[in-house]
Amino acid sequence: MRAVTRPRLLLFLVAIVFATALLTPAQRDLFVGDETKYGQVVREMRATGAWLLPTLEGVPFTHKPPVHFWLIKALTFPLGVYSTWAFAIPSLLAFAALLWLMMRMGGPVAAFVCATSLLIWGSAQTARMDVSFTLFIALGIWLMQRGRIEWAAVSIAIATLIKGPMAPVIVILLFALSRGGPERLPLRRIVVALLILAAIPMLWFVPAMMSGGSSYTHDVLQKQLAGRAVGSWVHASPPWYYVAHAPGFLFPWFILGITAIVKRWREQRFNILWIFAVLIPYSLMSSKLDVYMMALIPPLSLVIADCVEHVEVATHRANLAMLVALVVIGAAAPFVRGVPAGIPIKTIGSMLAGAAFIGLFASIRGRFASTIAVGLAPLAPLVFIALTLMPAVNELATTRPLIRALVAEHVAPEQIALYSCPYLWSRDMPPELERVHYVTPQSFAASGAHVVATSRRHAAEIGLRGFTKSRELQMIGKPFDVYRR
């Protein structure tokens, strides 16, 4: 492969990978968990006309800042409240912008690695705000590298309004670890940048505190900020959690990523410090989710791109090792137990093993070919799932079974109570189900419900005397029951 064709080929492949991220939003519903919760938040914003303070069950939603919900709400006006596109477009746009930024920072190899990192690729198709958060952190650090620290502060302030204060924590820690970044800046400019970083979020937070009152301010400052900081010393997961989970959240670039860090740590010191600036504070937090590590994938992509360009033998060996691992994983897939019915795990495993095996043959041409093979091989079964299995995935991961069960009860939505259940959302959900009641053990008796749905695990927490079980169902692999008076 001639050197002049590599950038064009990689750009073409990046475009193809981005296009595959457009396959699922037209077919899938919001998944149980954060997505259905965000669906309820946006639905309430539309119903009440609220902008300043998003709510959940009528109470100000303090877990996340509002920018992501503002974008989704704006998109629901042309697209509708029950359009998955309205929820996915912010992440897809952020994905496209992040790939452009990686191209600017590290060239086409960095963009390709970032595009094919499955944590980013998968999240780009969701209602979550993690890709947008990652984009504005990376943009801020790029601007900081170029000496445009005031504009960097604006970018980090936007990231703060998307997902919270970990954005300035990461960037300030990186600034300290790198001793001011690649270029020493006057103290006056640093102070101005810090003022900008504080002022922009306050333009929303001060009016929000005035509108939400003392209880809202208490929840944000004490529970969401101070509570999490204090909780950092009481670990639900150990500090080495992310190190142990790295093969998963860095898939399929774990082996080459470690190789690149070892081989290029002198030349890529700033980007490696960027990785640690993400890893260290999140490792100190008590609550740990793999998705939090998305913010270190851009610097890792830059380090990998540099390694691919300059360390031929080690890059090639790392890629071959990953491809062999993919063949083994694919071959072992049919022996995995507990796979839900309707998911052809044997076919999926065969596709992964076959794609990786083809990649091994293509890798004879060298490190660039092997890098392309590592990035594309895992996408083959995922694209197959997106094209053929989304109806089955919707049955497993969304609230469709619960919606179907509630409709079959033929009672007014006001007479339905949900306890310890996900928020209802599907593309064809009857709008009247927006009027069901989400209850607590204390409020259940006063709800006057004739039908109640609850997770089986928590059913004993509410008084079900006088109710008879009428239906059983499963969502996300967990049993739920419907009771009727």
DRENMAR-897022 format. One record per residue (C-alpha): x, y, z. Coordinates in Angstrom, 1 decimal, decimal comma, m for minus. Layout:
BEGIN
c1:X c2:Y c3:Z $
...
This chain:
BEGIN
c1:0,0 c2:0,0 c3:0,0 $
c1:1,6 c2:3,3 c3:m1,0 $
c1:1,9 c2:6,0 c3:1,6 $
c1:m0,1 c2:8,5 c3:m0,4 $
c1:m3,2 c2:6,2 c3:m0,4 $
c1:m3,3 c2:5,7 c3:3,3 $
c1:m5,0 c2:9,0 c3:4,4 $
c1:m7,6 c2:8,7 c3:1,7 $
c1:m8,4 c2:5,1 c3:2,5 $
c1:m8,6 c2:5,8 c3:6,2 $
c1:m10,8 c2:8,8 c3:5,6 $
c1:m13,1 c2:6,6 c3:3,6 $
c1:m13,2 c2:4,0 c3:6,3 $
c1:m13,9 c2:6,6 c3:9,0 $
c1:m16,8 c2:7,8 c3:6,9 $
c1:m18,1 c2:4,2 c3:6,6 $
c1:m17,7 c2:3,6 c3:10,3 $
c1:m19,7 c2:6,8 c3:11,0 $
c1:m22,4 c2:5,6 c3:8,6 $
c1:m22,8 c2:2,4 c3:10,5 $
c1:m23,7 c2:4,4 c3:13,6 $
c1:m26,8 c2:5,6 c3:11,7 $
c1:m28,3 c2:2,2 c3:11,4 $
c1:m29,9 c2:1,7 c3:14,8 $
c1:m31,8 c2:5,0 c3:15,7 $
c1:m34,4 c2:4,4 c3:13,1 $
c1:m35,1 c2:0,9 c3:14,4 $
c1:m34,7 c2:0,9 c3:18,2 $
c1:m36,4 c2:2,2 c3:21,2 $
c1:m34,7 c2:3,9 c3:24,2 $
c1:m33,1 c2:1,2 c3:26,3 $
c1:m34,1 c2:0,6 c3:29,9 $
c1:m31,9 c2:2,7 c3:32,3 $
c1:m30,6 c2:6,2 c3:31,7 $
c1:m32,2 c2:6,4 c3:28,3 $
c1:m35,8 c2:5,8 c3:29,4 $
c1:m35,1 c2:8,1 c3:32,4 $
c1:m34,0 c2:10,8 c3:30,0 $
c1:m37,1 c2:10,1 c3:27,9 $
c1:m39,3 c2:10,9 c3:30,9 $
c1:m37,3 c2:14,1 c3:31,7 $
c1:m37,8 c2:15,4 c3:28,2 $
c1:m41,4 c2:14,3 c3:28,1 $
c1:m42,1 c2:16,4 c3:31,3 $
c1:m40,2 c2:19,3 c3:29,8 $
c1:m42,4 c2:19,3 c3:26,8 $
c1:m45,6 c2:18,9 c3:28,9 $
c1:m44,8 c2:21,8 c3:31,3 $
c1:m42,8 c2:24,0 c3:28,9 $
c1:m39,9 c2:24,0 c3:31,3 $
c1:m36,4 c2:24,9 c3:30,1 $
c1:m34,4 c2:26,2 c3:33,1 $
c1:m35,0 c2:23,2 c3:35,3 $
c1:m35,6 c2:19,8 c3:33,8 $
c1:m37,8 c2:17,6 c3:36,1 $
c1:m38,3 c2:13,9 c3:36,8 $
c1:m41,7 c2:13,0 c3:38,3 $
c1:m42,3 c2:16,7 c3:38,8 $
c1:m39,2 c2:17,2 c3:40,9 $
c1:m36,1 c2:19,1 c3:39,6 $
c1:m33,7 c2:16,6 c3:38,1 $
c1:m30,4 c2:17,3 c3:39,9 $
c1:m28,3 c2:14,4 c3:38,5 $
c1:m27,3 c2:16,1 c3:35,3 $
c1:m27,0 c2:19,7 c3:34,0 $
c1:m29,5 c2:20,8 c3:31,4 $
c1:m27,7 c2:21,4 c3:28,1 $
c1:m28,2 c2:17,8 c3:26,8 $
c1:m31,9 c2:17,9 c3:27,6 $
c1:m32,3 c2:21,3 c3:26,0 $
c1:m30,9 c2:19,9 c3:22,7 $
c1:m33,2 c2:16,9 c3:22,8 $
c1:m36,2 c2:18,9 c3:23,7 $
c1:m35,5 c2:21,3 c3:20,8 $
c1:m35,3 c2:18,3 c3:18,4 $
c1:m38,6 c2:16,8 c3:19,6 $
c1:m40,5 c2:19,8 c3:18,1 $
c1:m39,7 c2:18,8 c3:14,5 $
c1:m39,2 c2:15,1 c3:15,2 $
c1:m41,6 c2:14,2 c3:18,0 $
c1:m41,3 c2:13,1 c3:21,6 $
c1:m41,3 c2:9,4 c3:20,5 $
c1:m38,6 c2:9,6 c3:17,9 $
c1:m35,3 c2:7,9 c3:18,7 $
c1:m33,6 c2:10,3 c3:16,3 $
c1:m34,4 c2:13,3 c3:18,6 $
c1:m32,5 c2:11,6 c3:21,4 $
c1:m29,6 c2:10,2 c3:19,3 $
c1:m28,8 c2:13,2 c3:17,1 $
c1:m26,8 c2:15,1 c3:19,8 $
c1:m24,5 c2:12,1 c3:20,3 $
c1:m24,2 c2:11,5 c3:16,5 $
c1:m23,3 c2:15,1 c3:15,9 $
c1:m20,8 c2:15,0 c3:18,7 $
c1:m19,3 c2:11,8 c3:17,3 $
c1:m18,8 c2:13,5 c3:13,9 $
c1:m17,2 c2:16,5 c3:15,5 $
c1:m14,9 c2:14,4 c3:17,6 $
c1:m13,7 c2:12,5 c3:14,6 $
c1:m13,0 c2:15,8 c3:12,8 $
c1:m11,1 c2:16,9 c3:15,9 $
c1:m9,0 c2:13,7 c3:16,1 $
c1:m8,2 c2:14,3 c3:12,4 $
c1:m6,9 c2:17,7 c3:13,2 $
c1:m5,0 c2:16,6 c3:16,3 $
c1:m3,5 c2:13,3 c3:15,2 $
c1:m4,3 c2:12,6 c3:11,6 $
c1:m6,5 c2:9,9 c3:9,9 $
c1:m5,1 c2:7,0 c3:12,0 $
c1:m6,2 c2:8,8 c3:15,3 $
c1:m9,7 c2:9,4 c3:13,8 $
c1:m10,0 c2:5,8 c3:12,7 $
c1:m8,9 c2:4,4 c3:16,1 $
c1:m11,4 c2:6,8 c3:17,8 $
c1:m14,2 c2:5,9 c3:15,4 $
c1:m13,8 c2:2,2 c3:15,9 $
c1:m13,4 c2:2,3 c3:19,7 $
c1:m16,6 c2:0,4 c3:20,5 $
c1:m17,3 c2:2,5 c3:23,7 $
c1:m17,5 c2:5,7 c3:21,6 $
c1:m19,1 c2:4,0 c3:18,5 $
c1:m21,9 c2:2,4 c3:20,6 $
c1:m22,5 c2:5,5 c3:22,7 $
c1:m22,8 c2:7,7 c3:19,6 $
c1:m26,1 c2:5,9 c3:18,9 $
c1:m27,6 c2:6,5 c3:22,3 $
c1:m29,5 c2:9,2 c3:24,2 $
c1:m26,6 c2:9,6 c3:26,7 $
c1:m24,4 c2:12,7 c3:26,8 $
c1:m21,0 c2:11,0 c3:27,2 $
c1:m19,8 c2:11,6 c3:23,6 $
c1:m20,7 c2:15,3 c3:23,8 $
c1:m18,9 c2:15,5 c3:27,1 $
c1:m15,8 c2:13,8 c3:25,6 $
c1:m15,9 c2:16,1 c3:22,6 $
c1:m15,8 c2:19,3 c3:24,6 $
c1:m13,1 c2:18,1 c3:26,9 $
c1:m10,9 c2:17,1 c3:24,0 $
c1:m11,7 c2:20,4 c3:22,2 $
c1:m10,8 c2:22,4 c3:25,3 $
c1:m7,5 c2:20,5 c3:25,7 $
c1:m6,7 c2:21,0 c3:22,0 $
c1:m7,3 c2:24,8 c3:22,4 $
c1:m5,2 c2:24,8 c3:25,5 $
c1:m2,3 c2:23,1 c3:23,6 $
c1:m2,6 c2:25,9 c3:21,0 $
c1:m2,3 c2:28,6 c3:23,7 $
c1:m6,0 c2:29,7 c3:23,3 $
c1:m6,7 c2:29,1 c3:27,0 $
c1:m9,7 c2:31,5 c3:27,2 $
c1:m11,5 c2:29,6 c3:24,4 $
c1:m10,4 c2:26,3 c3:26,1 $
c1:m12,2 c2:27,5 c3:29,2 $
c1:m15,4 c2:28,1 c3:27,2 $
c1:m15,3 c2:24,6 c3:25,9 $
c1:m14,7 c2:23,1 c3:29,3 $
c1:m17,5 c2:25,2 c3:30,7 $
c1:m19,9 c2:23,8 c3:28,1 $
c1:m18,7 c2:20,3 c3:29,0 $
c1:m19,6 c2:21,1 c3:32,6 $
c1:m23,1 c2:22,1 c3:31,6 $
c1:m23,4 c2:18,9 c3:29,7 $
c1:m22,4 c2:16,4 c3:32,4 $
c1:m20,9 c2:18,1 c3:35,4 $
c1:m17,8 c2:19,3 c3:37,2 $
c1:m15,5 c2:16,4 c3:36,3 $
c1:m14,6 c2:18,3 c3:33,1 $
c1:m12,7 c2:21,1 c3:34,9 $
c1:m11,3 c2:18,6 c3:37,3 $
c1:m9,7 c2:16,6 c3:34,4 $
c1:m8,4 c2:19,7 c3:32,6 $
c1:m7,1 c2:21,5 c3:35,7 $
c1:m5,3 c2:18,2 c3:36,8 $
c1:m3,8 c2:17,9 c3:33,3 $
c1:m2,7 c2:21,5 c3:33,4 $
c1:m1,0 c2:20,8 c3:36,7 $
c1:0,6 c2:17,5 c3:35,7 $
c1:2,0 c2:19,1 c3:32,5 $
c1:3,1 c2:22,2 c3:34,3 $
c1:1,0 c2:24,5 c3:32,3 $
c1:0,8 c2:22,5 c3:29,1 $
c1:3,2 c2:22,7 c3:26,1 $
c1:3,3 c2:26,5 c3:26,4 $
c1:3,9 c2:28,6 c3:29,5 $
c1:1,1 c2:31,1 c3:29,9 $
c1:1,1 c2:34,4 c3:31,9 $
c1:m0,7 c2:34,2 c3:35,3 $
c1:m3,2 c2:36,9 c3:34,1 $
c1:m4,5 c2:34,7 c3:31,3 $
c1:m4,8 c2:31,7 c3:33,5 $
c1:m6,9 c2:33,8 c3:36,0 $
c1:m9,1 c2:35,0 c3:33,2 $
c1:m9,6 c2:31,5 c3:31,9 $
c1:m10,6 c2:30,3 c3:35,4 $
c1:m13,1 c2:33,1 c3:35,7 $
c1:m14,6 c2:32,2 c3:32,4 $
c1:m14,7 c2:28,5 c3:33,5 $
c1:m16,6 c2:29,5 c3:36,6 $
c1:m18,8 c2:32,2 c3:35,2 $
c1:m20,5 c2:30,3 c3:32,3 $
c1:m22,0 c2:27,5 c3:34,4 $
c1:m23,1 c2:30,1 c3:36,9 $
c1:m25,2 c2:31,8 c3:34,2 $
c1:m27,5 c2:28,8 c3:34,4 $
c1:m26,9 c2:27,6 c3:38,0 $
c1:m27,7 c2:30,9 c3:39,8 $
c1:m31,1 c2:31,3 c3:38,1 $
c1:m31,7 c2:27,5 c3:38,6 $
c1:m31,0 c2:27,9 c3:42,4 $
c1:m33,4 c2:30,9 c3:42,6 $
c1:m36,1 c2:28,9 c3:40,7 $
c1:m35,6 c2:25,6 c3:42,4 $
c1:m35,3 c2:26,9 c3:46,0 $
c1:m33,4 c2:25,7 c3:48,9 $
c1:m34,2 c2:22,0 c3:48,5 $
c1:m32,9 c2:22,0 c3:44,9 $
c1:m29,7 c2:23,9 c3:46,0 $
c1:m29,2 c2:21,4 c3:48,8 $
c1:m29,6 c2:18,4 c3:46,5 $
c1:m27,1 c2:19,8 c3:44,0 $
c1:m24,4 c2:21,1 c3:46,4 $
c1:m24,6 c2:18,5 c3:49,1 $
c1:m25,8 c2:15,3 c3:47,5 $
c1:m24,4 c2:15,6 c3:43,9 $
c1:m21,2 c2:17,5 c3:44,6 $
c1:m20,1 c2:17,3 c3:48,3 $
c1:m21,7 c2:13,9 c3:48,7 $
c1:m19,8 c2:12,4 c3:45,8 $
c1:m16,6 c2:13,9 c3:46,9 $
c1:m16,9 c2:12,5 c3:50,4 $
c1:m18,1 c2:9,2 c3:49,0 $
c1:m14,9 c2:9,0 c3:47,1 $
c1:m13,2 c2:7,7 c3:50,2 $
c1:m15,8 c2:4,9 c3:50,6 $
c1:m15,3 c2:2,7 c3:47,6 $
c1:m18,1 c2:0,7 c3:46,2 $
c1:m15,5 c2:m0,5 c3:43,7 $
c1:m11,8 c2:m0,6 c3:44,4 $
c1:m9,5 c2:2,1 c3:43,0 $
c1:m8,0 c2:m0,3 c3:40,5 $
c1:m11,4 c2:m1,0 c3:39,0 $
c1:m10,7 c2:0,8 c3:35,7 $
c1:m7,3 c2:m0,9 c3:35,3 $
c1:m9,0 c2:m4,3 c3:35,6 $
c1:m11,8 c2:m3,3 c3:33,2 $
c1:m9,5 c2:m1,6 c3:30,6 $
c1:m9,6 c2:m4,6 c3:28,2 $
c1:m13,4 c2:m4,1 c3:27,9 $
c1:m13,8 c2:m0,3 c3:27,7 $
c1:m10,7 c2:0,0 c3:25,4 $
c1:m11,9 c2:m2,8 c3:23,1 $
c1:m10,5 c2:m3,5 c3:20,5 $
c1:m7,5 c2:m1,2 c3:21,1 $
c1:m6,3 c2:m2,4 c3:24,5 $
c1:m3,3 c2:m4,4 c3:23,4 $
c1:m2,1 c2:m1,7 c3:20,9 $
c1:m2,9 c2:1,0 c3:23,4 $
c1:m0,7 c2:m0,5 c3:26,1 $
c1:2,0 c2:m1,1 c3:23,5 $
c1:1,8 c2:2,5 c3:22,4 $
c1:2,1 c2:3,9 c3:25,9 $
c1:5,1 c2:1,8 c3:26,6 $
c1:6,9 c2:2,5 c3:23,4 $
c1:6,1 c2:6,2 c3:23,0 $
c1:5,8 c2:7,6 c3:26,5 $
c1:8,7 c2:10,0 c3:26,0 $
c1:7,3 c2:11,4 c3:22,7 $
c1:3,7 c2:11,4 c3:23,8 $
c1:4,1 c2:12,6 c3:27,4 $
c1:1,4 c2:15,2 c3:27,2 $
c1:m1,2 c2:12,8 c3:25,8 $
c1:m0,3 c2:10,1 c3:28,3 $
c1:m0,7 c2:12,6 c3:31,1 $
c1:m4,1 c2:13,4 c3:29,6 $
c1:m5,0 c2:9,7 c3:30,0 $
c1:m3,9 c2:9,8 c3:33,7 $
c1:m5,8 c2:13,1 c3:34,3 $
c1:m9,0 c2:11,1 c3:33,4 $
c1:m8,1 c2:7,9 c3:35,1 $
c1:m6,9 c2:9,2 c3:38,5 $
c1:m10,0 c2:11,3 c3:39,6 $
c1:m12,5 c2:8,8 c3:38,3 $
c1:m10,6 c2:6,0 c3:40,1 $
c1:m11,0 c2:8,0 c3:43,4 $
c1:m14,7 c2:8,2 c3:43,0 $
c1:m16,8 c2:5,6 c3:44,8 $
c1:m19,2 c2:5,2 c3:41,9 $
c1:m17,6 c2:3,6 c3:38,9 $
c1:m18,9 c2:3,0 c3:35,4 $
c1:m16,9 c2:1,9 c3:32,4 $
c1:m18,5 c2:4,7 c3:30,3 $
c1:m16,7 c2:7,3 c3:32,4 $
c1:m13,5 c2:6,2 c3:30,7 $
c1:m14,6 c2:7,4 c3:27,3 $
c1:m12,8 c2:10,7 c3:28,0 $
c1:m9,4 c2:9,0 c3:27,8 $
c1:m10,1 c2:7,4 c3:24,4 $
c1:m9,1 c2:10,6 c3:22,4 $
c1:m5,6 c2:10,9 c3:24,0 $
c1:m5,1 c2:7,1 c3:23,7 $
c1:m6,1 c2:7,4 c3:20,0 $
c1:m3,4 c2:10,0 c3:19,5 $
c1:m0,8 c2:7,9 c3:21,3 $
c1:m1,8 c2:4,8 c3:19,2 $
c1:m1,7 c2:6,9 c3:15,9 $
c1:1,9 c2:8,0 c3:16,8 $
c1:2,9 c2:4,4 c3:17,5 $
c1:1,5 c2:3,2 c3:14,2 $
c1:3,4 c2:5,8 c3:12,4 $
c1:6,8 c2:5,3 c3:14,1 $
c1:7,0 c2:1,8 c3:15,7 $
c1:6,4 c2:m0,7 c3:12,9 $
c1:7,3 c2:m4,1 c3:14,5 $
c1:5,6 c2:m3,6 c3:17,9 $
c1:2,5 c2:m2,2 c3:16,3 $
c1:2,2 c2:m5,2 c3:13,9 $
c1:2,7 c2:m7,7 c3:16,7 $
c1:0,2 c2:m6,0 c3:19,0 $
c1:m2,4 c2:m6,0 c3:16,2 $
c1:m1,8 c2:m9,7 c3:15,3 $
c1:m2,2 c2:m10,6 c3:19,0 $
c1:m5,6 c2:m8,7 c3:19,1 $
c1:m6,8 c2:m10,4 c3:15,9 $
c1:m5,9 c2:m13,8 c3:17,3 $
c1:m7,8 c2:m12,9 c3:20,5 $
c1:m10,8 c2:m11,9 c3:18,4 $
c1:m10,7 c2:m15,3 c3:16,6 $
c1:m10,6 c2:m17,1 c3:20,0 $
c1:m13,5 c2:m14,9 c3:21,4 $
c1:m15,6 c2:m15,6 c3:18,3 $
c1:m14,9 c2:m19,3 c3:18,4 $
c1:m15,8 c2:m19,5 c3:22,1 $
c1:m19,1 c2:m17,5 c3:21,7 $
c1:m21,3 c2:m20,5 c3:21,0 $
c1:m20,3 c2:m22,0 c3:24,3 $
c1:m21,4 c2:m18,9 c3:26,3 $
c1:m24,4 c2:m19,8 c3:28,6 $
c1:m27,3 c2:m17,6 c3:29,5 $
c1:m27,7 c2:m16,0 c3:26,1 $
c1:m31,3 c2:m14,7 c3:25,6 $
c1:m33,5 c2:m16,6 c3:23,2 $
c1:m33,6 c2:m15,0 c3:19,8 $
c1:m30,0 c2:m14,0 c3:19,8 $
c1:m28,0 c2:m16,2 c3:17,3 $
c1:m24,8 c2:m16,2 c3:19,3 $
c1:m23,3 c2:m18,9 c3:17,1 $
c1:m23,7 c2:m16,8 c3:14,0 $
c1:m22,4 c2:m13,7 c3:15,7 $
c1:m19,4 c2:m15,5 c3:17,0 $
c1:m18,7 c2:m17,0 c3:13,6 $
c1:m18,9 c2:m13,6 c3:12,0 $
c1:m16,4 c2:m12,2 c3:14,5 $
c1:m14,0 c2:m15,1 c3:14,2 $
c1:m14,3 c2:m15,0 c3:10,4 $
c1:m13,7 c2:m11,2 c3:10,1 $
c1:m10,7 c2:m11,5 c3:12,5 $
c1:m9,3 c2:m14,5 c3:10,5 $
c1:m9,6 c2:m12,5 c3:7,2 $
c1:m7,9 c2:m9,6 c3:9,0 $
c1:m5,0 c2:m11,9 c3:9,9 $
c1:m4,4 c2:m12,6 c3:6,2 $
c1:m4,7 c2:m9,0 c3:5,3 $
c1:m2,2 c2:m8,1 c3:8,0 $
c1:0,6 c2:m9,7 c3:6,0 $
c1:0,8 c2:m6,3 c3:4,2 $
c1:2,0 c2:m4,6 c3:7,4 $
c1:1,1 c2:m2,5 c3:10,4 $
c1:m1,4 c2:m0,2 c3:8,6 $
c1:m3,3 c2:m3,1 c3:7,2 $
c1:m3,3 c2:m4,9 c3:10,6 $
c1:m4,5 c2:m1,7 c3:12,3 $
c1:m7,4 c2:m1,4 c3:9,9 $
c1:m8,3 c2:m5,1 c3:10,5 $
c1:m8,4 c2:m4,7 c3:14,2 $
c1:m10,7 c2:m1,7 c3:13,9 $
c1:m13,1 c2:m3,3 c3:11,5 $
c1:m13,3 c2:m6,9 c3:12,6 $
c1:m15,5 c2:m6,3 c3:15,7 $
c1:m17,9 c2:m4,1 c3:13,7 $
c1:m18,9 c2:m6,9 c3:11,4 $
c1:m21,1 c2:m8,8 c3:13,9 $
c1:m22,4 c2:m5,4 c3:15,4 $
c1:m23,5 c2:m4,2 c3:12,0 $
c1:m25,2 c2:m7,6 c3:11,5 $
c1:m27,1 c2:m7,1 c3:14,8 $
c1:m28,1 c2:m3,6 c3:13,8 $
c1:m29,4 c2:m4,8 c3:10,4 $
c1:m31,2 c2:m7,9 c3:11,4 $
c1:m31,7 c2:m8,2 c3:15,2 $
c1:m33,1 c2:m4,9 c3:16,4 $
c1:m36,6 c2:m6,2 c3:16,9 $
c1:m35,2 c2:m8,9 c3:19,2 $
c1:m33,0 c2:m6,4 c3:21,0 $
c1:m36,0 c2:m4,1 c3:21,5 $
c1:m37,9 c2:m7,0 c3:23,2 $
c1:m34,9 c2:m7,7 c3:25,5 $
c1:m33,7 c2:m4,2 c3:26,4 $
c1:m36,7 c2:m1,8 c3:26,2 $
c1:m40,0 c2:m1,3 c3:27,9 $
c1:m42,0 c2:m2,8 c3:25,0 $
c1:m43,0 c2:m5,9 c3:27,0 $
c1:m44,2 c2:m3,8 c3:29,9 $
c1:m46,2 c2:m1,4 c3:27,6 $
c1:m47,8 c2:m4,4 c3:25,9 $
c1:m48,8 c2:m5,9 c3:29,3 $
c1:m50,3 c2:m2,7 c3:30,6 $
c1:m52,3 c2:m2,1 c3:27,4 $
c1:m53,7 c2:m5,6 c3:27,7 $
c1:m55,1 c2:m4,8 c3:31,1 $
c1:m57,7 c2:m2,4 c3:29,5 $
c1:m57,8 c2:0,0 c3:32,3 $
c1:m57,5 c2:3,8 c3:32,4 $
c1:m53,8 c2:4,9 c3:32,7 $
c1:m54,7 c2:6,9 c3:35,8 $
c1:m55,5 c2:3,6 c3:37,5 $
c1:m52,1 c2:2,1 c3:36,8 $
c1:m49,2 c2:2,3 c3:39,2 $
c1:m45,6 c2:1,4 c3:38,5 $
c1:m43,2 c2:0,6 c3:41,4 $
c1:m39,5 c2:m0,1 c3:40,9 $
c1:m40,1 c2:m0,1 c3:37,1 $
c1:m38,3 c2:1,7 c3:34,3 $
c1:m39,9 c2:4,7 c3:32,8 $
c1:m42,1 c2:3,8 c3:29,8 $
c1:m40,9 c2:4,7 c3:26,3 $
c1:m41,3 c2:3,2 c3:22,9 $
c1:m41,6 c2:4,6 c3:19,4 $
c1:m45,3 c2:3,5 c3:19,2 $
c1:m46,2 c2:3,9 c3:22,9 $
c1:m49,9 c2:5,0 c3:23,3 $
c1:m49,6 c2:8,6 c3:24,5 $
c1:m52,3 c2:8,0 c3:27,2 $
c1:m49,7 c2:5,9 c3:29,1 $
c1:m47,9 c2:9,1 c3:30,0 $
c1:m50,6 c2:9,4 c3:32,7 $
c1:m49,6 c2:6,3 c3:34,7 $
c1:m48,4 c2:6,9 c3:38,3 $
c1:m44,9 c2:6,1 c3:39,4 $
c1:m45,3 c2:5,4 c3:43,1 $
c1:m43,3 c2:4,8 c3:46,3 $
c1:m44,2 c2:2,5 c3:49,1 $
c1:m45,6 c2:5,5 c3:50,9 $
c1:m47,7 c2:6,8 c3:48,0 $
c1:m48,9 c2:3,5 c3:46,6 $
c1:m51,9 c2:3,1 c3:49,0 $
c1:m53,1 c2:6,6 c3:48,2 $
c1:m52,8 c2:6,1 c3:44,4 $
c1:m56,0 c2:4,1 c3:44,2 $
c1:m54,5 c2:1,9 c3:41,5 $
c1:m56,4 c2:m1,0 c3:40,1 $
c1:m53,3 c2:m2,3 c3:38,3 $
c1:m49,7 c2:m2,3 c3:39,6 $
c1:m46,6 c2:m3,4 c3:37,8 $
c1:m43,4 c2:m4,0 c3:39,9 $
c1:m40,1 c2:m5,8 c3:39,7 $
c1:m40,4 c2:m9,1 c3:41,3 $
c1:m37,4 c2:m8,4 c3:43,5 $
c1:m39,1 c2:m5,4 c3:45,2 $
c1:m42,7 c2:m6,6 c3:45,1 $
c1:m42,7 c2:m7,2 c3:48,9 $
c1:m42,0 c2:m3,6 c3:49,6 $
c1:m45,5 c2:m2,5 c3:48,7 $
c1:m48,8 c2:m3,7 c3:50,1 $
c1:m50,4 c2:m6,0 c3:47,5 $
c1:m53,2 c2:m7,4 c3:49,6 $
c1:m56,3 c2:m7,6 c3:47,4 $
c1:m54,2 c2:m7,9 c3:44,2 $
c1:m53,8 c2:m10,9 c3:42,1 $
c1:m50,9 c2:m11,5 c3:39,7 $
c1:m52,2 c2:m11,3 c3:36,1 $
c1:m49,0 c2:m11,2 c3:34,0 $
c1:m45,3 c2:m12,0 c3:34,1 $
c1:m42,7 c2:m10,5 c3:31,9 $
c1:m39,0 c2:m9,9 c3:31,6 $
c1:m37,0 c2:m6,7 c3:30,8 $
c1:m33,2 c2:m6,6 c3:30,6 $
c1:m33,1 c2:m10,1 c3:31,9 $
c1:m35,0 c2:m9,3 c3:35,1 $
c1:m38,5 c2:m10,6 c3:36,1 $
c1:m41,4 c2:m8,1 c3:36,5 $
c1:m45,0 c2:m8,9 c3:37,4 $
c1:m48,4 c2:m7,1 c3:36,8 $
c1:m51,0 c2:m7,4 c3:39,6 $
c1:m54,7 c2:m6,5 c3:39,3 $
c1:m57,2 c2:m5,7 c3:42,0 $
